[in-house]
Amino acid sequence: MKLLSVLLVSSVAAQLGAISSVVRNGSELQLNGKRWTASGANVYWLGLDENVGPTPGEPYYEPTKASYPSKGRVTEIMNVLQVLGATTIRSHTLGVSTGNPLSLWPTLRQTNEAAFEAIDWAVYQAREHGIRLIVPLTDNYDYYHGGRYNFLRWRGINVRTTLPTDPAVMQFYTNRTIVDDFKEYIRTLLTHVNPYTGLTYAEDPTIVAYETGNELGGAVFQDLNVPVTWTTDISAYIKELGPSKLVVDGTYGIQKVALKITTVDIYSNHFWPANIPKLTTDIAAVGAASKTYIAGEYEWTGNSQSAAPLTDWFAVVEAQQNKSQPVVVGDHLWSLFGHAVPDCSKYVDHADGNTMHYGNPSNSAKTNAQISAVRQHLFKMKGEAVGTALPIAPCPGAGF
């Protein structure tokens, strides 16, 4: 049986064919020797969802409303991303999956193999649709999909709030036992063989980059207090497992002392709301270090009174692409949802006020104008021009 499994995996890999890895060359990314940009959307729910109850009999963890997304939902969102002009997805739950019964690690160093199915399918569908992935590995917060608090609690450190001032949270970075636990989790993830592709996650170029975490900090929100020694250790370990992987520093904001880490390729910040002075300051700092920069999240709706007009913020990013050393390699809107497939008449909502529903007949004219601006920007980042129209993205329906 083991031999048959190996042969089947090899056959799958041969049928898929090879794709090239994205590499960093100074302050730009390249694919097959040409400049490549990484823009798209946050689709955080691809590996584990909290927004849709499953059909009867499917796995469900009621305390956090966690379930695996249907294959049809994942396939549809890839169709939407193609129509939008995206090249990449940033997806938390393809890497952050700890602490509940449906997670990759429900408990310390115990792997739930069933949790890989949703992740495997999402990686495969991204590959089939020509889309690459950026994957955070843990979370600063105590959300349904898990994060640093799980690793702390597993070792008896019970920090109880999502935005703590308890200095005990720093043990996630400084306690050698906890750091080793996290590295073992990373090894579990990256060495897994995806049966749809025949490749480990460390091998598959579909996953462009792993991010050390989402919005990481210390005891105070956005304090940049992530030890350089920890980021150096984790980024080096990612590259040890996957030498072709790019690494994103998951600190929330640009920690200037971390810009010298040789095993970090991309630095990032999040924009709530769009803020041009912050963007230009970040570009200058990262450019001086000859590294690359991604706006990992931005608020796309334009509803914030203090936000810069989205097209003005886009213009700063786009202008970078005319430079010999661009620094900014992309951006990712927050956040994209589709239909409750196989029901193609109902959209899935997330109650944070920032959900993008591409093609929703209920969208206001203002919302569609914002979506059109995003779509034009995504195509422009690829060197293509499109009009204001919003073409239909197919929903797979009952086939899934």
Phi, psi and omega in degrees: 000319179297318178298318179299319180297317179299316180296320179295317178298316179298321179296317178299312181300319181295320181292324183290325183081164185272147168235154185277155176276146170280136180235159174261134174235096184063238184259025173222159173259148181225147174230120183054040176081001181242152180302139181226139180245151186241082181235147180173232187219154165280122173234080195288344193262011189295330181261333181201128187248162176229007192249343183229123173291142183284167172293155182307134180095344179278155182300139181205135176243100190299321182305325178246006181057036183272136175207166177273134178294148178293153178300324179296322178298318181293316180297317180298317183294331174293321175299317179298316182296324175299314181294325178292336182097016182288148170253340185218158170236139166255124187221111183301311192280002168279350179228330181261108184203079184220146164094358171228164189300340180265000183284165171298316174243091175297323178224175186301121174058026175242118186264131174262098185299331182297334182290341180289336186303311181295320179293315178304315182295318181296317179296318179297315180294323175300315179300315180297331182264005178072029183245140178259167188234142169241125193233111171291153186253344173203177183230146177291342191248176186254058185271177185300329184273353175103181181167203187296333181297327177299315182295323177293313183295323179301337178251022171082014180255100191260081173277131196251002184231153183283337178234074192279162164245013180281116181297349178298338179299337182293344178293342173302327182264334192249340180279116188299325179295317181290320177300318179293324174300314181296319179295324176293323175298315178300318179297318178304317182289308189287336181268358178293136177268123178280117183294339179283337183242340184076012183240149168288161176296329177294331183271331192284116179294348176303323176273100184291315189213146166254138180255132186301339175174174178258117174054045182290145175202194180261231184276342181242135185307128176060037182270359180064012187274068173246116184303134179300326179297323180290312180299321178297315181297311184291318180294321178294324180291320176302316181287333174295317179285319182229085186303335181270357182283140167276156180236132175256131172288117184276009175299140177282095182111175184266109176268105191300327181290344179270355183291345181270357183291118187290335182267008172255130183256327189230136173247158193213156170214163180242148191237100178230084007263192175302129188220110185288315178302319178295319179298313183291326176295317178298317181301316181297317182293313183289321179298324179296336178265003181057041176245179181250162189222137175232137167276097190292332176215141168216148179279115191265347191288333184077012183279343181286132180294332184267001183284145168290150174306135187302321181294328177290320178293317176302322184299325178294316179296314182295323180297331178299331184287349177270358183265156178289332176236093194285332181067297180283121182251357177164182181203159184222119179292154172243121350215164191251133175226155177239214181277166175274059185306134019278001177276104181270015176253350185239130177267147176274133181244152173234129195276043175252001178081005184237020181284129172263123173248097179292127175083006181290122180300340180276354179299141174285166177299322179297316180298315179295327176294320177294318178297319178297321178296320177298314182297316178299321179296314182298320177291322179297325177295339176265003181082021180239152179246134175229161179276194185275348183297154178242092182299156181288139172255127185291141174254127187290340173062220189294345176300342176241000000 
